Structures are given as structure tokens and as C-alpha cells.
Amino acid sequence: MNQQALCKLADLAAAVPDGAKLVVPSDNCGVAMAATRELVRRGVRGLHLVCVPTSGLQAEILIGAGAIATLETSAVTLGEFGPAHRFIDALRNSRIRILDSTCPAVHAALQAGQKGLPFIPLRGLIGSDLLASRKDWKVIDNPFQPGDAIAVLPAINPDIALFHAPLADAAGNVYIGRRRELLTMAHASRQTFVTVEAISEHKLFDDPKLAPGVVPAIYVSRIAIARQGAWPIGLPGSYDADDAAISRYVRSAKTAEGFRRFLDEWLNETMAAA
């Protein structure tokens, strides 16, 4: 392993500066919850969080902890577990700036960042209320067909991509499986920080079954081992979500006081296990 890439979990979190534009995946892609705990523990502030294209518990906890200044997403949802209470409270009380988006818009703007483009056109936004709230989105004439209006979106170029994966190898390559949006995130971002379940003794690119799902080391800045690093969210193909733990969180987070008690217990439990 490149010793400059391999680091302790706390050091990985410490390398995320206040005010960073941080891009994270949805709950079914590998959410770096252990790293999120470390970010909260060190008191990160002013993040511009970009969710690809949604977020759940990760965004909810970062919002409740006061870490987020701007949230760019198509949704924050805990699904069947109930409302995202801290997100709703912050939204109602204008404690965070919201850049409302759609799933296709998030993916398209990130792909523009991946390709080094300043902007990207996207169908389907004309006539929506989003164009009134997103002043950074423009409507132009299709240069190849005058009179054909089309929306254009600025590229998303994150400072850091952060996600959790099952495996890395000694060269710093990271296996993500079929979740290609993680590769797009890594390509579009200036740096990529990854937590993994384990380090393989074998080169991932030497395995023809694994190689198509690998992020090359050239795109990976830091790797930290964090077993069960997505908990209580699941890691597809490795372990399921802890439904009981997420349900307990939703019950606790109905009030600011309940959320604070949850957060104190969560951080203390992690410290005890460390």
C-alpha cells in the first residue's frame, strides 16, 4: 500500500477541511458512516454537501451536528423509517442553504465535472419550478436547432469524494463493484477519500471478475480501514442495514435534545470501541 494513501480513520477525517465541497453517495452505494462519525467528532463546519443523487442518515446527522452550510441534493429521506427530522427542522428554520435538484441533474452535472466540461445540457427541466430557484441554471437556445430551448447546468467539481467500499489492494486500487456513480465521483473530484472493510493481499486488477469494478489508485487520495464502516447503513453484498438502530435514531431525532443525546451516545460508543 502507498503509505501516503493509507491512513488512520481520524486522519482521513482531519484531511476534510471546513468549507469543503464534499460529494457522497446514496444509501445503496456505500456510505462512509464511520468517517462521518469522525467528521462530527472533530467538529467540521461549513460543508457544501453534494448528494449523488440523494442522502439519508449521513446528511441527516451532519445537518443535526451543524456541519453543513449548503446542501445540494434531490432528496434527503430515511424512507420507511420515517421523516428526516433534523433536515426538516433545518430547512424550516433556514439553518442551511438548499440547492434543490433532481436525480438526473445531479448525475449530469457531476458527469460534466468528470469530463472537464464547464456545463452540460439537460432535457426535462423546462417548465419546472426548479429553474426559478436555481439561478445558476440557465435556459439557452439549442445552437443546432434555433427555437429549441434547453437547460444548461454548471459542472459539479467537488473538493473531496467520500465513500465506503468492501476492498482495496496494496497499490491503492479500490473495488466498488457495479456502483459506477462512485467512479464518476472519483473522476470529478479533486481528491477521493475511501474507507474499506479490508485490504486485499492480491492486486485487484489481476482478477478479471473484480477488475471492471475497480477505481484505479491514481484517483484515490486516502484510504482508511473501517470494518463495518457503513453501519448502521448496509453495504450491498457485504451486510444489511441495521433496521433497529436506524429506527432508534429516528425516534431520538424528533427533538434537538433527543438528537444531542443520540449523538453523545454514538460518539462515546465509538470511542469505547476504538
VMD Tcl script that draws the C-alpha trace (Angstrom):
set ca {
  {0.00 0.00 0.00}
  {1.17 3.50 -0.83}
  {1.87 4.81 2.66}
  {0.79 8.29 1.63}
  {-2.67 6.90 0.84}
  {-3.17 4.52 3.77}
  {-4.02 6.37 6.95}
  {-5.94 6.14 10.20}
  {-9.65 6.92 10.13}
  {-9.22 10.03 12.28}
  {-6.51 11.33 9.95}
  {-8.74 10.80 6.93}
  {-11.47 12.88 8.57}
  {-8.96 15.52 9.64}
  {-7.99 15.99 5.98}
  {-11.51 17.23 5.14}
  {-11.25 20.99 5.69}
  {-14.04 23.23 6.91}
  {-15.96 24.64 3.96}
  {-15.09 21.76 1.61}
  {-17.43 20.75 -1.20}
  {-17.95 17.10 -0.23}
  {-19.72 14.64 -2.52}
  {-21.29 11.48 -1.06}
  {-23.38 8.61 -2.48}
  {-26.89 7.44 -1.70}
  {-27.57 4.79 0.92}
  {-27.39 1.86 -1.53}
  {-23.87 2.66 -2.76}
  {-21.55 2.54 0.24}
  {-21.88 5.39 2.73}
  {-18.82 6.17 4.85}
  {-20.61 6.38 8.19}
  {-17.52 5.61 10.31}
  {-15.78 8.54 8.61}
  {-18.90 10.65 9.19}
  {-18.60 9.96 12.93}
  {-15.02 11.21 12.83}
  {-16.04 14.35 10.96}
  {-18.66 15.08 13.61}
  {-16.23 14.29 16.41}
  {-13.69 16.82 15.16}
  {-16.41 19.45 14.67}
  {-16.20 20.04 10.91}
  {-18.15 23.11 9.79}
  {-19.36 24.87 6.66}
  {-19.53 21.85 4.35}
  {-21.16 22.07 0.93}
  {-22.61 18.57 0.77}
  {-23.47 17.19 -2.68}
  {-25.60 14.03 -2.59}
  {-25.48 11.65 -5.56}
  {-28.34 11.96 -6.02}
  {-29.95 11.61 -2.55}
  {-28.84 11.06 1.02}
  {-30.36 9.74 4.19}
  {-28.83 9.15 7.60}
  {-25.44 10.62 6.65}
  {-26.81 14.02 5.63}
  {-29.32 13.96 8.48}
  {-26.61 13.51 11.13}
  {-24.25 16.06 9.58}
  {-27.09 18.60 9.46}
  {-28.06 17.93 13.07}
  {-24.42 18.29 14.14}
  {-24.18 21.71 12.48}
  {-21.61 20.60 9.90}
  {-23.43 21.64 6.72}
  {-23.81 25.16 5.31}
  {-25.07 24.19 1.83}
  {-26.92 21.06 0.79}
  {-27.19 20.14 -2.91}
  {-29.49 17.17 -3.42}
  {-32.67 15.85 -4.95}
  {-33.87 14.48 -1.60}
  {-32.98 13.67 1.99}
  {-35.04 10.69 3.04}
  {-35.00 7.91 5.58}
  {-37.61 6.03 3.58}
  {-39.77 3.62 5.52}
  {-38.07 4.53 8.80}
  {-39.79 7.91 8.97}
  {-39.06 11.61 8.47}
  {-35.57 13.10 8.40}
  {-36.31 15.30 11.41}
  {-33.07 17.30 11.60}
  {-33.18 18.05 7.86}
  {-36.80 19.21 8.08}
  {-36.06 21.37 11.12}
  {-33.02 22.98 9.50}
  {-34.97 23.63 6.31}
  {-37.91 25.23 8.12}
  {-35.63 27.43 10.20}
  {-33.30 28.39 7.31}
  {-30.20 26.99 9.01}
  {-28.89 25.53 5.78}
  {-28.80 26.77 2.20}
  {-30.61 24.40 -0.13}
  {-29.67 23.88 -3.76}
  {-32.68 21.86 -4.85}
  {-32.04 19.49 -7.72}
  {-33.25 16.36 -9.48}
  {-31.58 12.95 -9.75}
  {-30.77 13.38 -13.47}
  {-29.46 16.91 -12.84}
  {-27.06 15.79 -10.10}
  {-25.71 12.96 -12.23}
  {-25.39 15.14 -15.34}
  {-23.57 17.98 -13.56}
  {-21.19 15.50 -11.94}
  {-20.54 13.90 -15.32}
  {-19.66 17.35 -16.68}
  {-17.12 17.68 -13.86}
  {-15.79 14.22 -14.71}
  {-15.28 15.21 -18.35}
  {-13.75 18.61 -17.61}
  {-16.71 20.47 -19.15}
  {-17.85 23.85 -17.78}
  {-21.53 22.94 -18.16}
  {-23.86 20.29 -19.56}
  {-27.28 20.46 -21.27}
  {-30.21 18.53 -19.81}
  {-33.72 17.88 -21.03}
  {-36.69 17.72 -18.71}
  {-36.20 20.86 -16.63}
  {-38.01 23.32 -18.90}
  {-41.24 24.46 -17.24}
  {-40.28 23.26 -13.75}
  {-40.19 25.44 -10.64}
  {-36.55 24.49 -10.14}
  {-35.40 26.91 -12.84}
  {-36.79 29.79 -10.77}
  {-34.95 28.72 -7.61}
  {-31.67 27.65 -9.22}
  {-30.24 30.92 -10.55}
  {-27.08 29.07 -11.57}
  {-29.08 27.03 -14.11}
  {-29.70 28.72 -17.45}
  {-32.01 28.20 -20.42}
  {-30.47 28.68 -23.87}
  {-31.34 28.02 -27.49}
  {-30.09 24.75 -28.88}
  {-27.29 26.02 -31.18}
  {-28.08 23.25 -33.68}
  {-31.84 23.89 -33.72}
  {-32.87 27.54 -33.16}
  {-36.03 27.90 -31.12}
  {-35.42 24.67 -29.22}
  {-34.91 25.72 -25.59}
  {-32.71 23.59 -23.38}
  {-31.44 23.95 -19.81}
  {-27.71 24.02 -19.10}
  {-26.19 23.22 -15.70}
  {-22.75 24.16 -14.36}
  {-20.40 21.27 -13.72}
  {-20.07 19.93 -10.19}
  {-16.39 19.79 -9.23}
  {-16.18 18.57 -5.62}
  {-13.14 19.09 -3.45}
  {-13.48 15.58 -1.99}
  {-15.44 12.43 -2.77}
  {-16.13 10.29 0.30}
  {-17.48 6.74 0.27}
  {-17.13 3.27 1.79}
  {-16.12 0.18 -0.20}
  {-15.60 -3.50 0.55}
  {-11.99 -3.81 -0.56}
  {-8.78 -2.06 -1.57}
  {-5.42 -3.52 -2.52}
  {-1.84 -2.74 -1.57}
  {-1.45 -0.44 -4.57}
  {-4.39 1.74 -3.52}
  {-6.94 0.48 -6.04}
  {-10.48 0.26 -4.65}
  {-13.19 -2.25 -5.54}
  {-16.66 -0.68 -5.88}
  {-18.50 -3.36 -7.85}
  {-21.26 -2.16 -10.14}
  {-21.80 1.24 -8.49}
  {-20.41 3.29 -11.34}
  {-21.51 6.59 -9.80}
  {-18.68 6.13 -7.30}
  {-16.21 6.11 -10.17}
  {-17.82 9.27 -11.58}
  {-17.49 10.90 -8.16}
  {-13.80 9.98 -8.01}
  {-13.17 11.27 -11.54}
  {-14.96 14.58 -10.91}
  {-13.37 15.32 -7.52}
  {-10.00 16.83 -6.70}
  {-9.44 14.15 -4.06}
  {-11.13 10.86 -3.16}
  {-11.22 9.53 0.41}
  {-12.34 5.91 0.86}
  {-12.94 3.74 3.90}
  {-12.80 -0.02 3.28}
  {-13.64 -3.23 5.05}
  {-10.28 -4.81 4.26}
  {-7.05 -4.62 2.27}
  {-6.53 -7.44 -0.23}
  {-3.17 -9.17 -0.48}
  {-3.76 -9.57 -4.22}
  {-3.85 -6.96 -6.97}
  {-7.47 -6.22 -7.81}
  {-6.72 -5.59 -11.46}
  {-5.28 -9.11 -11.76}
  {-8.70 -10.62 -11.07}
  {-10.82 -10.47 -14.26}
  {-14.01 -10.67 -12.20}
  {-13.10 -7.74 -9.97}
  {-11.16 -5.53 -12.39}
  {-14.21 -3.97 -14.15}
  {-15.44 -2.67 -10.77}
  {-12.20 -1.08 -9.59}
  {-11.36 2.61 -9.08}
  {-7.69 2.99 -10.07}
  {-5.31 4.20 -7.39}
  {-4.48 7.32 -9.41}
  {-7.89 8.69 -8.40}
  {-7.67 7.69 -4.72}
  {-6.04 10.09 -2.26}
  {-6.62 8.43 1.12}
  {-7.74 5.01 2.33}
  {-8.61 4.02 5.89}
  {-9.68 0.61 7.14}
  {-13.06 0.79 8.88}
  {-14.72 -2.57 9.45}
  {-18.50 -2.28 9.37}
  {-17.71 1.23 8.14}
  {-21.16 1.83 6.64}
  {-23.06 0.80 9.81}
  {-25.91 1.27 10.59}
  {-26.47 1.62 6.84}
  {-25.81 -1.56 4.91}
  {-23.04 -2.27 2.43}
  {-24.51 -4.08 -0.60}
  {-23.04 -7.55 -0.96}
  {-21.43 -7.44 2.48}
  {-24.04 -6.75 5.18}
  {-27.57 -5.40 5.57}
  {-28.68 -2.22 7.24}
  {-29.34 -2.35 10.99}
  {-33.04 -1.50 10.87}
  {-33.38 -1.41 14.66}
  {-30.54 1.10 15.02}
  {-31.94 3.38 12.31}
  {-35.40 3.23 13.89}
  {-33.91 4.21 17.25}
  {-32.22 7.17 15.59}
  {-35.48 8.39 14.03}
  {-37.26 8.22 17.38}
  {-34.43 10.09 19.10}
  {-34.07 12.79 16.46}
  {-37.63 14.10 16.76}
  {-36.27 16.83 19.05}
  {-32.99 18.70 19.19}
  {-32.43 17.36 22.71}
  {-33.08 13.79 21.64}
  {-30.70 14.17 18.72}
  {-27.98 15.52 21.01}
  {-28.38 12.55 23.36}
  {-28.15 10.19 20.39}
  {-25.03 11.96 19.13}
  {-23.30 11.85 22.52}
  {-24.01 8.13 22.87}
  {-22.94 7.41 19.29}
  {-19.63 9.19 19.68}
  {-18.93 7.71 23.12}
  {-19.67 4.18 21.90}
  {-17.21 4.65 19.06}
  {-14.56 5.96 21.42}
  {-15.02 2.97 23.71}
  {-14.65 0.58 20.78}
  {-11.55 2.31 19.43}
}
mol new
graphics top color blue
foreach p $ca { graphics top sphere $p radius 0.5 }
foreach p [lrange $ca 0 end-1] q [lrange $ca 1 end] { graphics top cylinder $p $q radius 0.2 }
display resetview
